[in-house]
């Protein structure tokens, strides 16, 4: 069966089967091609590869068979035409924007971003001369549209905010991007392609930190950018895609690569020049992780909902936030866009404020304190003093991060054991 045929099958099947398709006598499991270089028979053959006339790998900084197989798997899972792998999720988000924005351009981003992404956009992109404006995604479409400018080059958001857990109103934000005639980029890390496919709801580009649920075992850094192939770049705003590229003897990406022009340009330029390449071994491990993604996301979602419901009734808990709770302000959006599950992250605040929040974390036993989210182990962290420490108090408030917040990555352990550990930590801090 081909990858095109697999696109018609269920996401569970695509997780297992897509990407690497073995031929007769080939290894059944995706191989690790641990090589930086590739043999060519003639100078002309290698020259054609450097001119992008063929898709043959020529140097692993720009591509490698192991990477290509995992890229194809993620593209098939998201319903895109092409994908690019990167060394981390941060690199993926940087590439996604920098591929189409330059000094003097403007990016409209939702304010409830992960702290690292917020700092990347507010600090590092600013040094490149790219202005990123943060807006509240809960505002009306009319209000959001008023922030569009002639120099706006994309709209950026997370499908589920980290750690505010706001669910993006995809259709509204897609309408915002359409009003500006710019692409909508959605970070789909928390839902994964199993729980949501933003491209089906109007997004144009999807990013992932593969370090999280795609890998699922806390072993491998990586990122992906998926091109939906649906945006018309020939609108006068993206000459880097529609006009000759002097770095490649005048190649026009939209002419040569059609719907996959965005990823082709990213690979030929940003990946070549910045070198943020995923390692073949990490590609192998991430591929193995994706093969069980559909099973893990179901268990993560079930456990997270059970924990949220338990905490909501706990006398020592001041508040709980999880999109799957019926009294959550995000519940209706979650049922619309994430009906199969709302992922594995819960946030809550214990009675007693910030000091008690820290003490609860200090008293966990089964659950661990690590700087991570999205793997099969249960973790807790205090975002205001760790992952979002660089943000100002005002930016923390806008991002939905309160001083007493505990971000709880609910793993796939037995739910009764997770609940027991939470209860003993809360009891120990009374």
N, C-alpha and C positions, 0 to 999 in steps of 0.2 A: 504494500500500500504506500502511496506517495503522500507527501505532506499536504498537497492540494486536496487529496481525498480525505485526509485526516481532519482538515478544517471543517468538514461537514459533520463530524462526530462529536460526542459529548466531551466536555472539558476534562472529565476524569480520564477518558481514553487518551486525549491529547497530552495530558501530563505524562503518561507512561510511554506513549509511542512516538510522539512528534520529535522532530529534529533529526537525529541520526537515524538513517534508514539503512540497515545492513544489506549488502548484496550477497550473492552466492559465495559461500566459504569465508565471508567477512566475520570479524568478531561480532558476537551478538551485543555486547556491551560497548558503549561509545568509547573509542580509544583515546588515550592521552597522547597527542602529538607533541612531544616535548622537544621541539626543534625550533631554533630561531631562523633557520635558512632553508631554502628549497632549491632543488636542482632544475636547471633549464638546459635544453639541448642546444639552443642557438642564441646569439646576441639579439636577434630579431624577436624571439619569443619573450625574452626578459624585457626588452624595450617596450613591447606591446603591453606587458603587465604594468610597467611604470607609467604608460600613457592611459591606463584604465580601459584599454580595449578588451581585456580579458579579466575574469574574476579569479585568476589563479593566485594563490598566496605567493608573495615574493619575499616578505620579511615579517616576522611575527608581531612587530610593533603595529603593523597595519592590518594584520589578519592571520588566522591560523585555522586549520580544519576543525580542531576541537572547539574553538570559539565560534566558528561558523555554524556548527551543529546546534550549539546551545542558543545562539542568536535566532536560528530558524525555529527552534522549539518555542521560545518566548514570543516571537512574531505570530506564530500559529495560535498560541494560547490567547493573545490579545486581539487577534483578528487584524493585524497590521500587514503591510506589504514588505517590510524589512525592519531589522533591528541591529543595533550596534551595542556590543559589550564594552564595559569600561572597568577600570580597576576598583571603583567604589561607587556608591550611590551619589556621593557628593560630586564626583567627576561627571556622572550622568546628568545631574541637574545643571551643572556648569555648562557642559557641552550643549545641552538642549537649548539653552538661551543664547550662548555665545555663537552658536552656529548661524544665527539670524539677526543678532543685534551687535552694534558697534558703538564706538564713542559718539555721543550725541543722541542716541536712541533711548527710548523709554519702555519700561516693562511694567505692566500692571499686575501685581501679585496680591493674593489674598493674605490677610494678616495673620492667619492661624497656622503658620508654617512651623515645622520643626526648627528648634533653635539654631542648629548648624546651618540649615538652609537659609534662615533669616539672616544670619551673620554673613554667609557667602554673598547673598544678594545685596545687603545693606552696606557692607564694607568692601569686599573684594571687587564686586562688579562696579561699584562706585569708582574704585581706583582705575578701572578700565574705561571710565567715562560713560558707563551705562547707568542711567538713573532708574532705580526700582522704587515704585510707589506702592505702599501697602494700603489695602482697603478692606473694610469689613465685609466678608461675603454674605452676611445677613441683610445687608442693605438691599433696597429695591433695585430692580434692573435699571430703572430710570436714573437713580442716584449713581449706580456703578458706571453707567454709560457716560455720565458727565465727566468722568476721570480719563476717558480716552483722549488721546492727542494725535495729531498728524504723524508724530514721530514714534507712536506706540508700535512695537513690533511683535508682542505676544502677550497673552494673559496666562498666568501661572497659578496653580492651586494644588492642594493635596486632596485626594478623594476622602480620606478620613484624616482630620488634622491631628498632629502629634505634638503635645499630648492632650489637646483640648477635646479631641474626639468629635468635633463637628463633622457632620456628613455634608459634603458638597452638594448643592442643588445644581446638578450637572446641566440640566436643560437651561436653567437661567444663566449660568456662567458661559455656556456655549453660545447663547443668544448675545451675550455681552461681546464675546470675541467676534462673532459674526457681524455685529454692528460696527466694529472697528476694522473689519476685513483683515483680521490677524488670526493666527492659529491659537487654539487653546491647548496648553500643555498641562497634563494632570499627572501628579506623582501618585501612583497606585500601589505604593509599597504596602500599606496596612491591609487593604482588602485582598491583594494578590489577584491574578487573573481568574482564579477560581470563584471568587465572590462577586467580582464586578469587572466588566469590560467597558471602560469609559468611552472607547471609540464608538460603541454602539449608541451612545447618548449624545454624540456631537463633539467630543474631544477630537483633536487632530494628531496629537503626539502624547505618548505615555512614557513615563519614566519609572524606574524601580531601583531601590536599593536591594540588590540581590543578596546582600549580607543578612537580610532579615528573613522573611518567610520563605523565599525561594530556596535559599540554602537550607534554612530551618534547623541547623545543628550547631550554629555558632563556630563554624570552622573556616569560612572563606569570605573575604571581602570581594565585592563586585557590584556592578550596576548595569542597567540596560536602558536604552532609549528606543522606543518603538514608533515607527512612522506609519500612521494610518493610511497614507497615500491619498487623502481626501482634500487637502488644501490646495487651492489654486495660487501658486507662487507668482504667476504672471500678472500681478496687479500693480507693478511699478514700485513696490516697497522692498523687494528682495533681489537687487541686482547681482548679489553674490551667487545666486542660483540660476538666474535667467540671462546673465551676460557672460561673455568669455572670461575664463579664469586664466590669467597669465602664468600661473604656477604650473598649469598643465596644458601648455601650448594652445590656449584658447578654447578649451572644452566648455560647453554649456551644459550644466548638469540636468536641467529640465529637458533638454533635447535628447541627451544620451541615456538618461536613466528614468525618464518619465515619472511615474508616481513615487518612485524610490529615490528621487533626487536629493531630498533632505538628508537621508542617511549616507548616501554616496558622497556628498560634499563634506559631511562631518568626518567620515573615515579618511578621505583624501587630504583634508586640511587639519582639523583639530587633533585627530588621533595621531596622524603623522608627526605633527609639530610639537604637541604637548606630551605624547607618549604615555597617556593614562590607560595602558592596555591591561586587560585581565590576563592572568597567567593561565596556561593550558590546564594545569593541575586544579586551579580553582574552578575552571569551567567544568571539569570532570565532576568535582564534588557538588557544584551547584546543580548540574544535570541530575545527579543521583538524588539530590534533595527534591527537585521538582517532580520526580517520579512518584513521590508520596504526598505531594502538596495538597491534593484534593482530600486525602484522609486527614491530614493534620489540620487543615483549615476548618473542617467540620468539628473536630474535637476541640480545637482552640475556641471556636465560637460557642460551643455547648458549655464548656467549662467557664468561659468568661461570663456568660449569661447567668449561670448558676451562682457564681461568686457575686456578681452585681446584685442579684436578688437577695442573697444572704446578707450582704453588707447593708442593703437598703433597710433591712429590718433590725440591724444590730444596734443596741443601745449606746455603744461607744463611738458610733460613726455619725458625723455631722452631715455629710452629703456623699452621694455616689453619682458618677457619670458613666453611662454606657449606652450607646445608641439602641441597643436591643431592649432596654427597659421601657415598659409601656408609658410611663410618665416622663420619659426623656423628651426634651424639645426636638430632638433629632429622630424620634421614633418613626414618624411618617416618611421622612426622607430615607431612612434606613430600610423600611419595608418596600419602598419604591425601587431603590437602587441596589440594595444589598439583601434581597429576600432569603438567600441561602445561608446567611450568617453575617454577623457584624464584626468579625475578627476577634483577636484575643487580648485586647488591651482594655483595661478598666482603670479609671482614675477615681480617687476618693480622698476625703479629708476626715481624720479622726477628730472627735471632740477634744479640745485642748490646744488646737492650733498647731503652729509650725514646730514647736519644740516636741510636742507629742508625736507628730508625724515622723520626726527624726528618730525618736525613741522606739516607735513601732518597727521601723526598719532595723534598728539595732538589735531587736529581740526576735527577729525571724530565724528559723532553724532550717526547715526544708527549703523554703524560698531563699534565694540568694540576692545579694546586693552586687550588681554589675552594671556597667554602662552598655546596656544592650536591650534590644526588644526584638520580638519576632522569631525567637527560636523555641524549641520544644520544652525548655526548662522554665519554671516559674521564677520571675525576678521582680524586685521592687527597686524604685529609685526616687529621689527627691528632686524633681526637675529644676526648681527655682535655684538650687545651689549647685547644680551639676550640668545637665545637658543644655539648660537655658541660662546659665550663669552670666553670660556675656550681655544679655539683654537688660535694658533699663527697666525700672519698675513700670513705666508706662507701656513699654513694648510687651512686658510680661502680661499685663492686664489685657492688652489688645489680643494677645495670643491665647488667652484663656488659661494662663498658668497662675494659679493662686499660690500664696506663700505656703499654705498647708497641704498642697497637693502631693499625693503619692501616686506615681504611675506604676501600675501593676500589670506586668506581662504574665498573663495566665497561661501556664504550660499545659501539657497533655498528660500530666500525672493523674492519679486517681483523685477525683474531685473531693472525696471525703478527707483525704490527707491534706490537700491544699487548704480546705476550709478549717481544718483543725489547727494548722500552723498559723493562719490569720487570727483565729480566735485566741490562741495562747499568747500571741504577741500583743494583741489588744488588752487582754487580761493582765499581762505583766506590766503594763504601763499605766494602769489606773491610779 
